[in-house]
Amino acid sequence: FCNFLGKFIARSIADKCIDNADGKYFGKYKGNVKCPKMQAALDKAETLASMGDFYFLNNVWNAQSSGFRPVRELADRMNIIIHEYYDSGDVDEIIRCLKELNVPHFIHEFVYELMDFCLDKNTERFYT
């Protein structure tokens, strides 16, 4: 668990979801974390983030996953899938495309993009 959480934190820093300018993120937790497992996760994240090789962090989940692609690229691909579904209504195609992306850790972004699209379109088609 510590290894996974450490990778998640490091990837969040690489994606600029967590600000670690000048190592400040890790600095505020050094010596202040009472849980040894959390400290181990933070140590793992600090090691990965300090490597300075964010390309490596893009592949932190493994080479089999599409998670090595930049977040914006994945979100753009998901938007294309949503627009294709809107035009065709083919549910099987949307499922196939999502499986092809192979990013189970990033499906929350698809849900977000789909909700945003529905609100923009304000159409009954997505609510039935």
C-alpha positions, -999 to 999 in steps of 0.1 A, spaced: 0 0 0 28 24 9 45 19 -25 12 25 -44 4 56 -24 39 69 -28 36 65 -66 2 82 -66 16 112 -47 47 114 -70 25 112 -101 2 139 -87 33 161 -83 43 153 -119 8 162 -131 10 195 -111 -20 184 -89 2 189 -59 25 218 -57 60 208 -46 79 239 -56 113 238 -39 103 206 -21 79 225 2 53 197 0 76 172 16 92 198 39 59 205 58 55 167 65 91 158 75 90 146 111 53 155 115 37 123 103 29 99 131 18 69 110 48 49 99 30 37 67 22 72 57 58 83 63 69 54 41 46 65 14 58 101 16 94 89 15 87 68 -16 70 98 -32 99 121 -23 124 97 -38 104 94 -70 97 131 -73 134 141 -65 146 120 -94 137 149 -116 127 126 -144 90 132 -148 90 110 -179 97 81 -156 68 92 -134 46 91 -165 53 54 -166 50 48 -129 19 27 -132 35 3 -157 42 2 -195 10 -18 -201 -12 11 -191 -19 42 -212 -13 61 -180 21 72 -194 3 97 -216 -1 132 -204 -33 140 -185 -44 165 -210 -40 140 -239 -61 115 -221 -88 140 -213 -88 151 -250 -92 115 -261 -121 110 -237 -138 141 -252 -134 126 -286 -151 94 -274 -179 114 -258 -185 134 -291 -185 102 -311 -211 87 -288 -232 118 -291 -231 116 -328 -236 78 -331 -254 67 -300 -233 34 -301 -228 23 -265 -207 -7 -276 -183 16 -293 -179 39 -263 -171 8 -241 -146 -5 -267 -129 29 -269 -126 32 -231 -112 -3 -228 -87 5 -255 -75 36 -236 -66 12 -208 -66 37 -180 -88 23 -152 -72 47 -127 -84 76 -148 -121 68 -155 -131 95 -130 -120 120 -157 -143 104 -182 -172 108 -158 -162 145 -152 -159 152 -190 -192 135 -197 -210 155 -170 -195 187 -184 -205 178 -219 -241 170 -208 -244 203 -190 -230 222 -220 -254 204 -244 -283 204 -219 -299 176 -239 -324 149 -229 -305 123 -248 -280 118 -220 -306 118 -192 -327 89 -204 
